[in-house]
Amino acid sequence: MIDQTRLRELEEDFGADELSEIVDAFLEEAFEAVEALRTIDPDADAESIGRHLHFLKGCARNIGARALGDFCEALEGRPADAVTPEVVTRLTADLDAVRMWFRSACAS
């Protein structure tokens, strides 16, 4: 689920405490972006949908959540109406899984 090499790089660059703050910030902002996707009208604001997906893709990859980043990249190349309620539900579930993974890893 999480690219361990990327995670080690981040920990070496920032330290464990700073990495924890980075992950917390990512999760907070990512859930906000997904909530925005839930409420955006794809017919009226396709550009915003693209920006939110691009943000999610980049942030996910930066913290090592490659599968989530890849999913967002695949959505970026599709029409805005491809971001259906089911897709938003999957994004939410994927973010929940990332959050649980980090919580578990930090508890170890």
N, C-alpha and C positions, 0 to 999 in steps of 0.2 A: 504494500500500500504506500509506504513512504520510502523514497530513495535514500538508503542509509549513507551512501557516499556523500550525497548533497547535505544531509543532516550533519555529518561529521565536519564537512567544510564550514558550515555555518557555526557550529559549536567552536571550532578552532578560531574562526574569525571574530566571533562575538562573545564567546563564553556561554556557559549553560544558562545563567540568569537572564542575560540579554536575549538569548535564543527563545527562552520561555516567553518573554515580553513580545518578541517578534511574532511568535505563533499566536499568542493571545490577540494581538492587534489584527493579524491576518484573519483569524476566525471571526472577530467582531465585524470587520469591514466586509468580509466575504458573505456573511449571513445578511448584512444590510443590502449588498448587491443582489443577492438572490431574492430578497423580499421586494426590492425594486423591480426585478424581472417579473415577479408574480403580479405586479399591479400595472405594468406598462402595457398600453394598447399597441400591439405590433403593427397595426395599420397606421397609427399616428406617429409612432416614435421608434422606427427601426434603427435609427442612429444610436439612440440611448441603449437599446438592447445590445448592439455591437460593442459599445464602450464597456458595458458591464461584463459581457463575456470576455472581452480582451483583458480587462482588469483581473477577473477571476483566473483566467488562464495564466497570466504572468505571475500573479501572487502564488498560485498553487504550485507552479513549477519552482518558484524561488524557495519554497519551504520543503520541496521534495515530494509533493503530492502529484506525481507525474500523471497518473490515470485521470485525475480530476482535470488537470491542465489539458490533457489530450482530448477529453470529452468536450471541454469548452472550445478548444480549437476546432473540433469537428462542427460544433454548432455555429461558430463564427462564419463559416463558409456557406451556411444555409440561409434560406430566407427567414426573415424575422418571425414569421408565423410558425416556424418550426419549434420555437420555444413555447411549447404547450404546457398546460398545468402538470402533465405527467413528467415533462422534462424538468420543470422547476422542483417537483417532488423528488426526482432523482438527484438533482443538485443538492437539495437539502439533506437527503440521506447520505450522499457522498461526503458532505461537509461534516455531518454528525459522525460518520465513521472516522474521518481524519481527526476530529476532536477527541473521540474516544481513544484512538491510537496514541495520540500525544499524551493524554491523561494517563494511560496505562504505562507508557514509556517513562514518563516523569515520576511515576509512583515506584518504578523498579529501582 
